[in-house]
Amino acid sequence: MTIQDIPTPRVGLDAPAAARSVGLSKIYGAGDTRVVALDAVDVAFPRGEFTAIMGPSGAGKSTLMHCMAGLDSVTSGQTYIGTTELSSLNDRQLTALRRDEIGFVFQAYNLLPTLTALENITLPMDIAGRRPDQEWLDRVIDTVGLRPRLAHRPSELSGGQQQRVACARALAGRPEIVFADEPTGNLDSRSSADILSFLQTSVRAMGQTIVMVTHDPVAAAYADRVLFLADGRIVDGMSAPNRERVLERMKAFDAALGA
Ligand SMILES: Nc1ncnc2c1ncn2[C@@H]1O[C@H](COP(=O)(O)OP(=O)(O)OP(=O)(O)O)[C@@H](O)[C@H]1O
């Protein structure tokens, strides 16, 4: 595989993207400790699509998500959620945008231990003073299969159930986009499959946009497309992935990088 074979993801205002970046670079440190974590990345995440981001450790996957979500500042370039350019916002506006437009799912579920599952799910809306859309909330709760557990606190739930609460919380406010950083990283295969099916259903049946970082070809196969990152650049892409093709591509990729 050569760099010329690599399809460049389409970036343009004509394609409605839930989020996109233009020339996004992120440099940590300076001098001897300088690390180019992202190197002029152009990427677009179209609405209603489930994108998996893969690549070796240190490739810049988490940095890309954090910059796209306004959790980390960029060194140069622009990031957009919908049509809003994040650097144009002040801190208060950025906090509101993160709360209202973005859902997050992290490996550590970040649930509040004193709240019930339902209270955790609706917490972002409660903080924002927004009433949940009950029909949508019911749909999310039923899709995630948590109705019998809504009154339970996180400590009374299994890891898989806690992650489902985290997913439901991310989706409950109908955000423009959900960023999930290894959402199934520490779950058994059955719980992982449940979570991934739920994320996939939320995209296919409810039109959600999801970006998920994963190391797992099985998880990536639930996505509509996989983007491969290496050394802070998007170096490859794959539509309609399946486990075998993703594994093959990862091997080819390792060989090319090792060459
Ligand atoms: N706060 C920071 N200060 C300095 N360097 C950082 C910081 N955060 C990340 N880096 C560096 O930026 C690069 C990209 O890191 P990032 O966490 O985005 O990679 P990743 O692809 O998510 O890796 P992994 O799969 O191991 O989680 C790495 O070389 C990392 O060491």
The ligand as a Gaussian input file, in Angstrom:
#p B3LYP/6-31G(d) Opt

LIG

0 1
 N       -1.039000      16.254000      27.082000
 C       -0.073000      15.810000      26.278000
 N        1.182000      16.296000      26.354000
 C        2.156000      15.868000      25.523000
 N        1.987000      14.934000      24.578000
 C        0.765000      14.398000      24.458000
 C       -0.329000      14.793000      25.295000
 N       -1.429000      14.076000      24.933000
 C       -1.037000      13.274000      23.929000
 N        0.275000      13.453000      23.642000
 C        1.047000      12.780000      22.579000
 O        0.349000      12.968000      21.360000
 C        0.395000      11.773000      20.581000
 C       -1.019000      11.323000      20.259000
 O       -1.647000      10.890000      21.474000
 P       -3.116000      10.282000      21.493000
 O       -3.476000      10.015000      22.914000
 O       -4.020000      11.146000      20.707000
 O       -2.902000       8.905000      20.712000
 P       -3.915000       7.680000      20.524000
 O       -3.870000       7.330000      19.072000
 O       -5.236000       8.001000      21.112000
 O       -3.161000       6.565000      21.357000
 P       -3.729000       5.295000      22.206000
 O       -4.265000       4.327000      21.193000
 O       -2.486000       4.767000      22.872000
 O       -4.754000       5.814000      23.164000
 C        1.205000      10.761000      21.381000
 O        2.533000      10.773000      20.912000
 C        1.119000      11.285000      22.792000
 O        2.255000      10.922000      23.527000

